[in-house]
Amino acid sequence: MKPVSRNILITGASTGIGYGAARQFIQRGYTVFGSVRNPADAHRLQAEFGKNFTPLLFDVTDEKAVNAAASQLTEQLKDEGLGGLINNAGIAFGGPLQHQPIETIQHHFDVNVFGLFRVTQAFLPLLGARSGHSVQPGRIQNISSVNGKVAIPFMGAYVGSKHALEGMSHSLRRELRLYGIDVIIDGPGSVKTPIWQKGVDISPYENTAYYPAMQWFLKQTRVAEERGLSIDYLGERIVHIHETPNPKIRYALVPNKLTSWILPRLLPDRLFDRILERLSGLRYKP
């Protein structure tokens, strides 16, 4: 039987879920290659994680840099290949779709969708999508969100990009059966991660009718973050999913599963609309 590669590639490894996953894989003896966007993060992570971590300097939106990193890794790994690709890099910026700049909406898709598949295409040969691959086929985990299934106001661009990620992941999984490469969707809920601190700025919308409801929304995101899952817990789950012989197609990694995941998906959409309307104040007043 062909050996199993212990090499893992994680995008967006400098903070948040990517950082937590890198730490957990390394603690379990894996070699991790993590994408970062600046040399300072590369030096910091290499100093912290040691010889089992190699930084790859690229932004997922930069095709030239992604392909250069893939060529570098192909030369470095030779016949070892990759055992796993964790597509984690992502962004989230809040705002009402009526007023959010189209450039910001497009940027969500550039990173969360096109960037993810740019990386996937570049590194698929190392996962086994090539003839004569000398190790067992690798496994892909695409980091989506609870919002890949549940839409909320003021995160429409993020929600849309995660819906697209999930649909394309299902198609990719069915296509890659040809090579024995599995594709799994991880859908985290609230997480103690800087993505929300960096992305929720309601000040540009202060002079819009949405501002009062956005104040409510901002308060909810802060409460949710405080009660969210730790990046180490999610890192442990990602390692477990990687090592599970027969994984599920999709994992809902959410705290308060009943209220954050099960009920929003079971309730009729119009009823869920009315609940959000009542809570947020997004209500028509003729």
HUFEN-V129618 format. One record per helix or strand of 3 or more residues. SS is the DSSP state (H for helix, E for strand). FROM is the first residue (numbers start at 1). LEN is the number of residues. Records with the same first field share a line. If there is no record, write none. Layout:
SS = FROM-LEN / FROM-LEN
//
This chain:
E = 7-4 / 31-6 / 53-5 / 84-4 / 139-5 / 182-7 / 250-4
H = 16-12 / 39-14 / 63-15 / 102-26 / 146-3 / 156-23 / 194-6 / 203-3 / 211-16 / 231-13 / 257-10 / 269-12
//
